[in-house]
Amino acid sequence: MTGRPIPGPRPSTTLGPVLDVRDVTLRFGGLTSLDGVSLRQDRGSVLAVIGPNGAGKTSLFNCLTGAYRPQRGSARFWPADDGVELVGRSPHRVARLGVARTFQNIRLFPEMSAVENVQVGVEVRARPGALRGLLPTRAVRREERETLDRCHELLDFVGLGHRAERPAAALAYGEQRRLEIARALGTSPSLLLLDEPAAGATAAERTDLVTLIHAIAGRGISVLLIEHDIRLVAAVARAIVVLNFGRVIAAGRPDEVRADPAVVEAYLGEPDERRDGP
Ligand SMILES: Nc1ncnc2c1ncn2[C@@H]1O[C@H](COP(=O)(O)OP(=O)(O)OP(=O)(O)O)[C@@H](O)[C@H]1O
C-alpha cells in the first residue's frame, strides 16, 4: 500500500519543535475540559495523546485547530523556521498555515466521489483568485490537471487508488477513515492531527494504518495522534502524553507511560466496558 512517496513539497526536516503547547485551559461554564495542558512535539515525530473517555483529547485538538478558543494558554506551531501562534486563529487560517486534521466522527462529503473529497482538501491550500475558475485559460486548465493528478496520487498513497470514482458513502468504514487522511494530506500539512483513526477498524486495517502513519512521518510530516488502541500507539509513537480530567498526568516513552501508576489508576477507574487503555 504505502510505498509511494506523498506527492507535493516535502516539509522542512530541520530539527526542533513543531508544536509547543503551554498551559492551555478550556472551560465550558463550570466544567474544566483542559486544565493547564502543556506538551511539546519534535518535528517529524509521532506523538500520541491518550486518556480515558472525556479526558479532554478532542478538546485539545479543537483548541489547536481553531474550533475552540481556550481561556488561557498558547500553542506555538513551526510550519518552517518561524513559529506562529495557533490559539485564536480561525480553522481555515490554521489549515492554511499547515495543520490538518481528521475527525473522530468521519466528516466526508458522502455523495461526492473519493477523488472529489480529496480535491476539497487540496483547494484549502490553493491560491485564491476570484475569477480564476471562470477563465479557462491554459494555465488554469494545467493547474486543474495537476491538482487532479495529485489527488489520485494521494489516494494511491493511502491505498484507495482503485476507489477514486466511488462516492465516499459507498466506501467501507476503514476506507472512509483513510480517505479522510488523504483529504487532510491534500492540504500539504506540516502537522497532521488524527483523532482516533483506528476506531471501528479491523485487525488488518490497523496493521495498514501503522504502515501508513510510518510512511507519513517518513515524509517529515509530524503526526499528533489520539488513539485508544495502545498497541497501535506503541507501534507508531515515540512519545505519549496522557490526559485525565483535562490534566496531563504522565508523559514519556510508551514503556514508561504504561508502567506509570497514575496512568494505570486512571484506566482502572474506568467502567469495564470503557476500559481499553494500557
Ligand atoms: N462544546 C462543548 N460544550 C460543553 N462541554 C464540552 C464541549 N466539548 C467538550 N466538552 C466536555 O469536555 C470534556 C472533555 O471532552 P473531550 O471530547 O475533549 O474528551 P475526549 O478525551 O476526547 O473523550 P473521548 O475519548 O470520549 O472522545 C467532556 O466532559 C466533555 O463533555
The ligand as an ORCA input file, in Angstrom:
! r2SCAN-3c Opt
* xyz 0 1
  N     -18.689     22.049     23.219
  C     -18.692     21.567     24.472
  N     -19.576     22.013     25.372
  C     -19.589     21.542     26.648
  N     -18.741     20.609     27.110
  C     -17.825     20.114     26.240
  C     -17.754     20.564     24.872
  N     -16.734     19.898     24.263
  C     -16.213     19.070     25.190
  N     -16.866     19.200     26.366
  C     -16.593     18.471     27.602
  O     -15.205     18.476     27.828
  C     -14.802     17.235     28.389
  C     -13.716     16.626     27.521
  O     -14.331     16.168     26.310
  P     -13.479     15.643     25.091
  O     -14.434     15.294     23.994
  O     -12.403     16.593     24.790
  O     -12.845     14.308     25.706
  P     -12.096     13.109     24.972
  O     -10.913     12.786     25.795
  O     -11.864     13.445     23.540
  O     -13.162     11.948     25.113
  P     -13.496     10.687     24.146
  O     -12.357      9.735     24.272
  O     -14.762     10.167     24.742
  O     -13.672     11.247     22.773
  C     -16.034     16.359     28.498
  O     -16.542     16.463     29.803
  C     -16.980     16.988     27.503
  O     -18.313     16.773     27.854
*
